C-alpha cells in the first residue's frame, strides 16, 4: 500500500507541475438554508434566519472561544461494535526542485464516536424518518440517498448552556438520572437564561468526567434529559439539543422503549442531537449565552458527523 501511495504522490507532483492547478466541482451550499421555516429534508435548522444569526453574533463581547468537541481516537469510549482506526503514509523521497515532502492519512472509522451530530437518517419510527421518508427509499449500503448530514447548512445561531449539575447541586449527575421540563425551567430561571426559538441548547450534566474514569459506565449508564424535557425544548422551537454525554438522554428507558428522546427529536421535530459536547469550560465560567457556530464535514451519504462546534462569548 505504501508503494502504491508513493507512486500516486509522484504522479500528483508531476501533474501539478504540468497543470499548475485544478478546479473543484462540489455542490454549493444548500439553497434552503435560513428560510425561517422548517425544511422537510433539513428540519428546524432552516428556521434560523439571517437576522437571528446577526443578533447571535452580537453576543460576542470579549472574543473568548470554547471548543465544544472532544478528541476522537482509538481510546474514545464508543458504543459496542464501533471502532476507530487511522493509517498514515509517508510520501517518500522529496519531489520537485523545492524538495517537497509529505504525509497522507486514511480513516477507517465509525462516524458515531466522540463529539457528534446525529442526522435525521439516524433514527426512525417503524422505518419512517423525518418528513415521512421511508427507510427503503433512502437507505443504500454505500450512503443514504436522502437526509445525509452533508446537506445540513452551517449552523450559526444563539447558543444557551443550562447547567443541570449546578441545578441539582452536584459535580456530576447520578447514573441513569433523568430530568424533565420542571427541572429545566427551574435551572434556566435560576441561571438567568431564556430558551428561544432558533437556539441550540446544551445541557451540562458533568457526565463527561466519567469518560476516562469508567468508559463502560460512560456509555451504558448515562443520565440525561427525558421525553418530557425534550418535548418542552422542542416546542420552544430550538434547532438542536446537546449534552456532555454520549446519548443526550437518560438510559433509564421505560416500558421497553429504546432511545425515545432521539426518536421524538429526529423523527417528529427535525431537531438535531449533539452528543459528547464539552460543556465543562462553559460551566466553569458560568457562560449561559453565546454565539454557537458549526460547519460539519460534508461526507456524502453520512448518517452522523464528528463535530467540533465552537461557542464564542
C-alpha positions as CSV (number, residue, x, y, z in Angstrom):
1,X,0.0,0.0,0.0
2,X,2.8,2.4,0.8
3,X,4.5,1.7,-2.5
4,X,1.2,2.5,-4.3
5,X,0.8,5.7,-2.3
6,X,4.3,6.9,-3.1
7,X,3.6,6.2,-6.8
8,X,0.4,8.2,-6.6
9,X,2.2,11.0,-4.8
10,X,4.8,11.1,-7.6
11,X,2.1,11.2,-10.2
12,X,0.3,14.0,-8.4
13,X,3.5,16.0,-8.2
14,X,4.1,15.6,-11.9
15,X,0.6,16.6,-12.8
16,X,0.8,19.7,-10.6
17,X,4.0,20.8,-12.3
18,X,2.3,20.3,-15.7
19,X,-1.2,21.6,-15.0
20,X,-0.4,24.2,-12.4
21,X,-3.7,23.9,-10.6
22,X,-7.2,22.3,-10.6
23,X,-10.9,23.2,-10.4
24,X,-13.3,21.8,-7.9
25,X,-16.8,20.7,-8.8
26,X,-18.5,20.3,-5.4
27,X,-22.1,21.3,-4.8
28,X,-22.9,24.7,-3.4
29,X,-24.3,25.4,0.0
30,X,-27.9,24.0,0.3
31,X,-30.2,26.7,-1.2
32,X,-32.8,26.2,1.5
33,X,-30.7,27.4,4.4
34,X,-32.1,30.2,6.6
35,X,-35.6,30.3,5.2
36,X,-37.4,30.9,8.5
37,X,-39.5,27.7,8.1
38,X,-38.6,24.1,8.8
39,X,-37.5,22.3,5.7
40,X,-39.0,18.8,5.0
41,X,-35.5,17.4,4.4
42,X,-33.3,19.6,6.7
43,X,-35.6,20.1,9.7
44,X,-35.6,23.0,12.2
45,X,-32.2,24.3,11.3
46,X,-33.6,26.3,8.4
47,X,-35.8,28.3,10.9
48,X,-32.7,30.3,11.8
49,X,-32.9,33.5,9.8
50,X,-30.1,35.8,8.8
51,X,-31.5,38.3,11.4
52,X,-31.2,35.6,14.1
53,X,-27.6,34.9,13.1
54,X,-26.7,38.6,13.2
55,X,-28.3,39.0,16.6
56,X,-26.4,36.0,17.9
57,X,-23.1,37.4,16.6
58,X,-23.7,40.5,18.8
59,X,-23.4,38.2,21.9
60,X,-19.7,38.2,21.3
61,X,-18.3,40.6,23.8
62,X,-14.7,39.5,24.7
63,X,-14.0,37.1,21.8
64,X,-13.3,34.1,24.1
65,X,-13.8,30.8,22.1
66,X,-14.7,27.5,23.6
67,X,-14.1,24.3,21.7
68,X,-17.1,22.0,22.4
69,X,-15.7,18.9,20.7
70,X,-13.5,16.2,22.3
71,X,-10.7,14.4,20.6
72,X,-11.9,11.3,18.7
73,X,-9.4,8.5,18.8
74,X,-8.8,4.8,19.4
75,X,-9.4,5.2,23.2
76,X,-12.6,7.3,22.9
77,X,-15.5,5.5,24.6
78,X,-17.8,4.1,21.9
79,X,-20.9,2.0,21.7
80,X,-20.2,-1.7,21.3
81,X,-19.4,-2.5,17.7
82,X,-18.0,0.9,16.8
83,X,-14.3,1.4,16.3
84,X,-11.7,4.0,15.2
85,X,-8.6,3.4,13.1
86,X,-6.2,5.7,11.3
87,X,-3.4,4.9,8.9
88,X,-0.7,7.4,8.0
89,X,1.5,7.3,4.9
90,X,5.0,8.7,4.2
91,X,5.2,10.3,0.8
92,X,8.7,9.1,0.2
93,X,11.6,10.9,-1.5
94,X,11.5,14.7,-1.9
95,X,9.8,15.8,-5.1
96,X,10.3,18.9,-7.3
97,X,13.0,21.5,-7.3
98,X,11.9,22.6,-3.8
99,X,12.3,19.1,-2.5
100,X,8.8,18.9,-1.0
101,X,7.9,16.0,1.2
102,X,4.5,15.0,2.5
103,X,2.4,12.7,4.6
104,X,-1.1,11.5,4.0
105,X,-3.7,9.6,6.1
106,X,-6.8,7.4,5.8
107,X,-9.5,7.0,8.4
108,X,-11.3,3.7,8.8
109,X,-13.8,4.5,11.5
110,X,-17.4,4.6,12.6
111,X,-18.6,8.1,12.5
112,X,-20.5,7.9,15.7
113,X,-17.5,8.2,18.1
114,X,-16.7,11.2,20.2
115,X,-18.4,14.6,19.7
116,X,-21.0,14.1,17.0
117,X,-24.2,15.3,15.4
118,X,-27.0,12.7,14.8
119,X,-28.6,13.4,11.4
120,X,-32.2,12.8,10.5
121,X,-31.4,9.5,8.9
122,X,-30.1,8.1,12.2
123,X,-33.3,7.1,14.0
124,X,-36.7,6.3,12.6
125,X,-40.0,5.0,13.8
126,X,-41.0,1.7,12.3
127,X,-38.9,2.5,9.2
128,X,-40.2,6.1,8.8
129,X,-37.9,9.1,9.2
130,X,-38.4,12.8,9.3
131,X,-40.6,14.2,6.6
132,X,-42.3,10.8,6.1
133,X,-39.3,9.3,4.3
134,X,-39.3,5.6,4.4
135,X,-36.2,3.5,5.2
136,X,-36.4,1.5,2.0
137,X,-36.5,4.7,-0.1
138,X,-33.5,6.4,1.5
139,X,-31.1,3.6,2.5
140,X,-28.3,2.2,0.5
141,X,-25.2,0.4,1.8
142,X,-23.0,3.0,0.2
143,X,-24.6,6.0,1.8
144,X,-28.0,7.5,2.4
145,X,-29.9,8.7,-0.7
146,X,-31.6,11.4,1.4
147,X,-31.2,13.0,4.8
148,X,-27.4,12.7,4.7
149,X,-25.6,15.1,7.0
150,X,-23.7,16.7,4.1
151,X,-26.9,18.6,3.3
152,X,-27.1,20.3,6.6
153,X,-26.3,24.0,6.2
154,X,-23.8,25.8,8.6
155,X,-25.4,26.5,11.9
156,X,-24.7,30.0,13.3
157,X,-27.2,31.0,16.0
158,X,-27.7,31.7,19.6
159,X,-26.5,29.0,22.0
160,X,-27.5,28.5,25.6
161,X,-26.0,26.3,28.3
162,X,-28.2,25.1,31.1
163,X,-26.1,23.7,34.0
164,X,-28.1,20.8,35.3
165,X,-25.3,19.6,37.5
166,X,-25.4,23.0,39.3
167,X,-29.2,22.8,39.5
168,X,-29.0,19.5,41.4
169,X,-26.1,20.8,43.5
170,X,-23.6,18.1,42.3
171,X,-20.4,17.8,40.2
172,X,-22.0,15.0,38.2
173,X,-25.4,13.6,37.8
174,X,-26.1,10.1,39.1
175,X,-26.0,7.2,36.6
176,X,-29.3,6.9,34.7
177,X,-30.7,10.0,36.4
178,X,-33.3,11.8,34.3
179,X,-34.7,15.3,34.3
180,X,-37.7,16.9,32.6
181,X,-39.3,20.2,31.9
182,X,-39.8,21.3,35.5
183,X,-36.1,20.9,36.3
184,X,-35.0,22.6,33.0
185,X,-37.3,25.6,33.6
186,X,-36.1,25.9,37.2
187,X,-32.4,25.7,36.2
188,X,-32.8,28.1,33.4
189,X,-34.6,30.7,35.6
190,X,-32.1,30.4,38.4
191,X,-29.2,30.8,35.9
192,X,-30.8,33.8,34.2
193,X,-31.2,32.2,30.7
194,X,-34.2,32.1,28.5
195,X,-34.6,29.5,25.7
196,X,-35.8,31.0,22.5
197,X,-36.8,29.8,19.0
198,X,-33.8,29.1,16.8
199,X,-31.5,28.3,19.8
200,X,-29.0,25.5,20.2
201,X,-29.4,24.2,23.8
202,X,-26.5,22.5,25.6
203,X,-27.1,20.7,28.9
204,X,-24.2,20.3,31.3
205,X,-24.5,17.2,33.5
206,X,-20.9,16.7,34.5
207,X,-21.0,13.2,32.9
208,X,-18.1,13.8,30.5
209,X,-15.8,13.3,33.5
210,X,-16.9,9.6,33.5
211,X,-15.4,9.0,30.1
212,X,-11.9,8.4,31.5
213,X,-12.9,7.2,34.9
214,X,-15.2,4.4,33.7
215,X,-15.6,4.3,29.9
216,X,-18.1,1.4,30.1
217,X,-20.4,3.3,32.5
218,X,-20.0,6.5,30.4
219,X,-21.7,4.7,27.6
220,X,-24.0,2.3,29.4
221,X,-25.3,4.2,32.4
222,X,-25.8,7.7,31.1
223,X,-28.0,10.3,32.8
224,X,-29.8,12.9,30.7
225,X,-33.0,14.6,29.5
226,X,-36.2,12.6,29.4
227,X,-39.0,12.8,26.9
228,X,-40.9,15.4,28.8
229,X,-37.9,17.7,29.0
230,X,-37.0,17.1,25.3
231,X,-40.6,17.9,24.2
232,X,-40.6,21.1,26.3
233,X,-37.4,22.4,24.5
234,X,-38.7,21.2,21.1
235,X,-41.9,23.1,21.5
236,X,-39.9,26.2,22.1
237,X,-38.6,26.0,18.6
238,X,-34.9,25.1,19.2
239,X,-32.9,23.7,16.3
240,X,-30.5,21.3,18.2
241,X,-30.1,19.9,21.7
242,X,-26.9,18.5,23.1
243,X,-25.2,17.4,26.3
244,X,-21.9,16.2,27.6
245,X,-23.0,12.6,27.4
246,X,-22.8,10.2,24.5
247,X,-26.6,9.9,24.1
248,X,-28.1,13.2,25.4
249,X,-30.9,11.3,27.0
250,X,-31.1,9.2,30.1
251,X,-30.5,5.5,29.5
252,X,-33.2,4.6,32.1
253,X,-35.7,3.6,29.4
254,X,-39.2,2.7,30.4
255,X,-41.9,0.4,29.1
256,X,-39.5,-1.3,26.7
257,X,-38.7,1.8,24.7
258,X,-35.3,2.5,23.2
259,X,-33.9,6.0,22.7
260,X,-37.3,7.7,22.8
261,X,-35.8,11.2,23.0
262,X,-33.7,10.6,19.9
263,X,-36.8,9.2,18.1
264,X,-39.0,12.1,19.0
265,X,-36.5,14.9,18.2
266,X,-35.2,13.4,14.9
267,X,-38.5,12.0,13.5
268,X,-41.2,14.3,14.8
269,X,-39.4,17.6,15.1
270,X,-36.4,17.5,12.8
271,X,-34.2,18.7,15.7
272,X,-30.5,17.6,15.6
273,X,-29.0,15.7,18.5
274,X,-25.5,16.8,19.6
275,X,-23.6,14.3,21.7
276,X,-20.4,14.3,23.9
277,X,-20.3,18.1,23.9
278,X,-17.6,19.5,26.2
279,X,-19.6,21.9,28.3
280,X,-17.3,21.9,31.3
281,X,-15.5,25.1,30.4
282,X,-18.7,26.9,29.8
283,X,-20.0,25.7,33.2
284,X,-16.7,26.7,34.9
285,X,-17.0,30.2,33.5
286,X,-20.8,30.4,34.1
287,X,-21.3,31.1,30.4
288,X,-25.0,30.6,29.7
289,X,-25.5,32.5,26.4
290,X,-23.1,32.6,23.4
291,X,-22.7,32.6,19.7
292,X,-22.8,29.0,18.5
293,X,-21.1,28.1,15.2
294,X,-20.9,24.7,13.5
295,X,-19.9,23.8,9.9
296,X,-20.0,20.0,9.9
297,X,-17.9,17.8,7.5
298,X,-19.8,17.2,4.3
299,X,-19.3,13.5,3.8
300,X,-21.7,12.2,1.1
301,X,-24.5,10.0,2.4
302,X,-23.4,10.1,6.1
303,X,-25.8,9.4,8.9
304,X,-23.8,11.1,11.6
305,X,-20.9,13.6,11.7
306,X,-17.9,14.0,14.0
307,X,-18.0,17.7,15.0
308,X,-16.2,20.4,16.9
309,X,-18.5,23.3,17.2
310,X,-17.4,26.5,19.0
311,X,-19.1,28.7,21.5
312,X,-18.0,32.3,21.3
313,X,-18.8,34.9,24.0
